[in-house]
Amino acid sequence: TAETRGKTVFLEAKRKKRRQFFSFGSKEEPCAKFDIKAPAGMDLNPVSVSGDLKVEGVNGPVTGKTVSGDAAVSGSSGLSLTTVSGDLEFSGAAGKIYLKTTSGDISGGISSSEDVEARTVSGGISLKMLKPAAKGVFSLETVSGDVKLGFPKGAKAATTFHSVSGDQNNNIINDPAAGLKINVNTTSGDLALNAMAQ
C-alpha cells in the first residue's frame, strides 16, 4: 500500500493471512521489494525497519535509516546513514557525511568532504578519499574492528590515534599545522592510514 502524508510517501507491505493446517517446522518469511524513481537532486529520506536500503544515481542529500538491514548509496551531496544491525556502504559521496552502525562494517569512497564521522561498535571502517583534501575533520571510532583510511599521494594531516590493543601503520605526512584533522579511536583493532598513488 502507498500513502502520501504531506511531503512524505509511506510504503507498506502486508502479508495476507491464510489458513495453515500443517506445520513441519519451516516458516515462510514475508518478502517485498520496492523500486522507487525520483529526481536525482531530490532530498531522500528512506526508512526501513527490517530490510536493506539501496540508493543509486543521486546528487542530492540522502538520510537513510534502517533497524535491521544493510544500506548502500551511490552518489549524494550530504550523506547520513544509520542502522543497528547491518553494513553501510557508499561511493562518490560529497558534503557532510555521518555513518553509524552498532553491528556492521562501514566502507566507502569520498569524492569531497570536510566533515566525516563514522562510528561502529562491532565492525571495521574502511574509507577512501578520492581527491586531495586540504582541510576538514575525520572522526572515526570503533570498539572491535580495524580502521583503514586511504588518501591521495602527498596528503598531509594532523593525526590523533588512540588504540588499546592493535597495530598502527601511518605513511601520510603528519603535520600538526595541517588543515586536515584525523581522529581515530579503537579499543581492539588495527589502524592503517595510507597515502596511495593516483
N, C-alpha and C positions, 0 to 999 in steps of 0.2 A: 504494500500500500504506500501511497505517496501523499504527503500533506504539506502545504505551504503555510507557514506562520510568520508573518512579517517578511523579512528578507531571508528566512531560513527554510530550507526544504528538508523534511523529515521522511526517511525511507525505512520501512519496517517489513521484515519477512516473518510471516506467521506459519507455523506448521499446522496442517489440517489434522483435526482429531479423527482417529479411525479406530475401529474395534480390533482388538488383538486377542485371539483365542488361545494361542500357544506362544510360549517364550522359551527359547533354547539358550538363553544366556547372552545373546547378541542384541545389541540395541542400535537401531539406525539413527545416526546423528543428522539433524536438520542441516541443510546446506543451501546457501543463497549467494548470488553474485550480482552486484550492481555495477553497470557500466554507465558512467555519467560524463557527458561532454559539457565543457564550459569555456568561455573566452580565456585566452592564455594569460591575460593580465588581471583576471578577476581574483579578489581575495577569497581564499578557500579555507574552510574550517571543518574538515571531515572528522567525524567522531564515530567510534565503534566500540561496543562493549566486548564482544568476543569475535574477533575477525581481523584480517590483515587490511592494511591501507596501502594503496599504490597510486601515486600521482605522477603523471608524465607530461612533459612539454609545456610547463608553465613558466611565466616570468614575473608573476606577482607573488605576494606573500602567502605562505602556507602555514597554518596552525593545525597540526594533526594530533589526535588523542585516541588511544585505544587501551583497554584494560588488559586484555589477553590477545596478543597478536603482534605481528611484525608491521613495520611501516617503512615504505620506500618512496623517495621523492626524487624526481629528475627535474632540475632547474630550480626556480624560485628566487625571489628577491626579498629576503626575510623569511626565516625558517624556524619553526618551533615544533618539535616532535617529542611526545611523552608516551610511555607505556609502562605498565607494571611488569608484565612478563612478555618479552619479545625483543627482537633485534631492530635497530634503527639503521637505515642505510640511505644515503643520498649522494647526488652528484651535481656538479655545476652550481652549487648554492652561493648566493651573494647576500650582503647585508648582515643584519644581526642574526646569529644562529644560537639556538638553545636546544639541547638534546638531553633527555633524561630517561633512564630505564632502571628498574630495580634488578631484574634478572635478564640480562641480554647483552649483546655486543653492540658497539656503535662504530660505524665506519662510513667514510665518505670523502668526496673531493670538493674543495672550496675554491671558487673562482676569484672571489674578492670578499673580504670581510674585515672589520675592525673590532669585532666583539664576538667571541666564540666561547660558549660554556657547554661542557659535556660532562655528565655525571652518570655513573652506574655503580651498583653495589657488587653484583656478581657478573663480571663480564669484562671484556677488553675494549680499548678505544684505539682506533686506527684512523688518522686523518691525514689528508694530503693537501697542502696549499699549492694550487696550480699556477699561481702568479706571485711574483715578489710582493711582500708586504712590508711597507716602511714603518707602519705604526699599528697599534691595536693591542688587544688583550686576549690571550688564550688562557682559559681557566679549565683545567681538566682534573677529574677526580674519580678514582675507583678504589673499592675496598679490596677486591680479589680479582686481579686481572692485569694484563700488560697494557702499557700505553706506548703507541708509536705515532710519531709526528714527522711528516716529510715536508721539506721546503725546497724551493729552487736553490741552485748552487750560489754560494756567496751570501746567503742570508745571515743577518745579524739580529741578535735578540738579547734582552736581559732575562736570564732564565733563573727560576727558583724550583728546585726539585726536593720533594720530601718522600722518602720511601723507607718503611720499616724493614721490610725483607724483600730484596730484589736487586738486580744489577742495573747499572746506569751506563748508557752509551750516548755521548753527545759530540757530534762533529761539526756543529754550526759555530759561528763566531759569537762568543759570549761577550757582549758589550753592555755593561750596566747603564750606559747613557743612551742605548738604542730606544727608538720609539716603540718597537715591538716588545711586548712583555709576555712571557710564557710562564705560567704557574701550574705545576703538576704535583698532585698528591696521590699516593697509593700506599695501602697498607701491606699488601702482599702481591707484588708484581714487578716486572722489569720495566725500565724506562728507556726508550730509544728516540733520539732526536737527530734526524739526518738531513743533510743538505744534499740534494740529488742533482745530477747533471740534467740539463734541459733536454 
